Amino acid sequence: MIRTSDIEEYLSYLRYYVKDGKEFTNDERGIVRKLASLKSFYNYFYRRELIKKNTAELVKLPKRHEKNIIRLDVDEIVKFLDQVESGDKLTPRQQAYHEQTKVRDLAMMTLLLGTGIRVSECVGLDLDDIDFENNGIKIYRKGGNESVVYFGPEVEETLHDYYYERQGVIPVQGHENAFFLSMQKKRISVRSVENLVKKYSKLVTSLKNITPHKLRSTYGTELYRETGDIYLVADVLGHKDVNTTKKHYAALEDERRRRAANAVHLRKDD
């Protein structure tokens, strides 16, 4: 008969174990996922009265600690975009490719940092999704909902430069309407953009693992600092639940609450 203590010992074992000469580890999320599967397994048999006691139900899910959100600092944003534009720290081989892609790369990176859109939304852009008259882009959020995101002058400038360059490219059949193209003249992939972000960010900081999602977090952070409006941040980032946004920017909310302590003076100095 398996006891609660046996399952707890199993969860402890999962943190680090060796199988067939290979080392395996599980973080908090991995352990929670495996325990959830075990609970489902026990529930199945318990509901069908094939076992008399649901031992797994007595085991509490381990508390998951939120990871610190990694973002680019303001000075890192400047250095990052400078490297995307100049590429002077790239290897000679990389610089040869950079000459052919720097206008596109700068447009993509500026767009991600200047609007907070997801990388999937970025690569999914078509030529007719760009509205320079109103400085907006039409994107499709998770779930297929259509939305318009607006951009500022910095994004407009880089998008316009690439749009002009893009007009002179003849894409592969089936990719005619794609806005961002790969060197193979096909719609650029999510993986390619992830690799570009990784390549350029390594030239700026070796301590942070920067991904397109972290560029999105960087934008959300700066927008919240500038506006203090968590509902606006949630809307622009396309979060269906504002609590998701609050969870990501809880530290900034606490920072604002601390500043509020000194914002109101009850008795003016004479």
N, C-alpha and C positions, 0 to 999 in steps of 0.2 A: 504494500500500500504506500503510494507516494504521499509524503507529508509536505506541509507548507515550507518547512525548513529545507527540504530537498530542492524545491523550486528556487528558493532564495540562494542556495548554494550553487545551483546551476547558473543563475544570473551573475553571480560573482565570478564563476569560472569563465563566462563569456567575455569578460573584460580582457583577458589575455590567455590564449591557449595555443598549443602546438599540435598540428595534425599532419601526418605524412611528411614530417620534417619541415613544414612551413609554419610560420608564426601568424596568428590571427588576433586581431583586437576588435572591440566594439565600443563605440562611444555611447553616450546616454541615449541618443536617438535609436541606435541599433538595438540596444537592450530593450527599450520600450517596444520596439516593433516586434521583436521575438517573443516578448511576454504577451503582447496582444494576440499573436498567433496561437500561443499556448492556451490563453483564456478562451479563444474561439473554439479551439479543439475540445476543451473540457465542456464548454457550454453545449456543444452539439450533442455530446453523449449524455449530459445531465438532463437536457430537455426531453430526450427520448427515453429517459428512465433506464439507461444502460449502465449508469453508475449512480450510487446512492449519495455521494458527496462531491461537491465541486470544490476541490482543493485549490485550484488556481484562482478562484474568485476571492480567496482570503489574502492573496498576495497583492500588495499595493503597487501601483505603477511607480517606478522611480521618478523623483522630481527632476524635471529637465531644467537646466540652467540656460538662460538665454545667452547666446554668444554676443560678444561685442561687435557692433557693426563697423566694418572697415570702410573708411571713406578717404578721399583725397582732401588734403588741407588746401586752403586757398592758394598758397605759394606752389603747391604741387600741381594744382590745376594749370597754372600758368606755365610751369616747366613742362608738363605733359603735352600741352597743345603746341608749345614751342618746338618740342622734339618731333611731333607729328608733322609740323610744317617744315622744319629744317632737316631733320634726320642726320644731323652732324655727328651723332654718337653711334650711329649704326656702322656695321662692318662694311667694307667696300662692296661686297657682294649684295648686301641688303640695300645699300644706297643706290645701286643700279636699278633695282626694282622700285625703290622709293621714288625715283624720278618719274616713273610712269604712273604711280598711284597716289602721290602726295595730295593732289587736289581732292580726290575722292576720299582719302583717309581723313583729311582735315574736316571735310564736310560731315562725315559720319561721326567722328569723335565729338565735334562741336555740337552736333544735333543731339547726341546721347547726353552730353553734359548740360546742354542748354534747354532741354525739354523733359528729361527723365523718362523718355519712352523706353519700352522693353526692346531688347535686341531683336526679338522676333518681329516686333512692330516696325522696326527700322528696316530690316531686310525685306519686309513685305510691302514697302512703299512702291507705288507705281508713279509714272510720270504725271498722270492726271490727278494724283493725290496732293501735289504741291500747289499751293495757292499763294503766289507772291503778292497778289493785290491786297490780300488780307493778312499776310504772314501767318498762314496756318497750314497744317498738314492733316489729311484725313487718314486715320488709322483704325484698325480693327482690334478691339480689346479681347481679352480672354472671354470665351463664350460667344464671340462673333459680333459683339456690339460695336457699332460704328461710333467714332468719336472724332472731334476736331481738337487738335492741340496747337496752340499759338506759340510763335517763336519771336525772339528779339532781333535787333540789328546784327549782332555778331553771328548768329546762326544764319540769318538772311544772307549775309555777305558770302559765307563759305558755301551755302547751298546754291547761290546764284552762280558762283564761279564753277562749281561742278556741273550744274545744269547746262551751262554753256558748253563745257567740255563733252558732256554726255550727248549733246545734240550731234556731235561729229562721229559718234561710235555706231557701228552697225552690229546689233546684237545677234546672237544665234537664234535661229527660228524657235519660237515659243517663249522667248524672253524679251520680245520687242518692247513691252511696256514697263519692264522692271527699271526702277530708278537707279539703284546702286548695282553696278555690274562688276563681276570678277574679271581677272585678266583673260579668262577664257571667253569673255563677253556673254556670260550667263548671269542670272540673278545671284548675287553674292549670298553665301550661306551663313547661318548663325555661327558655325564653327570657325569660319574664316574671320569673322569679326571678333570673336573671342580671342583668336590667335593674334590679331592685330593689337587689341587692347593689351594683351600680355606682353607683346614685343615692345611697344612704346612705353608702357608703365615701368618695365624693368630698367629703362634708361633713366628714370626719375627716382624711383625708390626700390631698393632691394629688400626692404623690410615688410612691404605690404603686398599681398597677393590680390592684385586688382583685376576685376572681371567687369564685363558690361553691366552686370547688376549692381556692382559697387559704384559705377559711374551714376547709375540711377539713384542710389542712396546719397551720393554726393550732391546731386541736384536737389533732392528732397530736403536735405539738411540746410542747404543755402536758402531755399525757398522759405522754409519754416523760420529761419533766423531773420529773414528780411520782412516777412509778413506777420509771423506769430499766429497764423490762421491754420490750425491743424485740419479743418474741414476743406480748405482750399487745397492744401497739400494732398489730402486723400483724393479729392476730385481730379486734380491734374495728373496724379500718378495712376488713376484708374482703380483705386482700392474700393471694392464694393462695401466693405465695412470699415468705418473710421477707426474702430478699435485695432485693426491691423496696423494702421498708420501710427496710432498712439503707442503701440508696443514697440515699433521701430524707433520712435523719436522720444521715448519716455525720458531719457537723460536730458534732452533739450528742454522738455516741458518742465522738468524739475529746476533746470537752470533759470528759466523764465520766472518760475514761482519764487525762487530765491531773490531775484531782482525786484519782484513785486513788494517784498518786505520793506524796501527802502523807497518805494515810489510815492507813498502817501505820507505827508507830514501833518500831524494832528495840531501842533502848536507852532506857528511861525516864529522865527527869531525876530526880536524887536530891532 
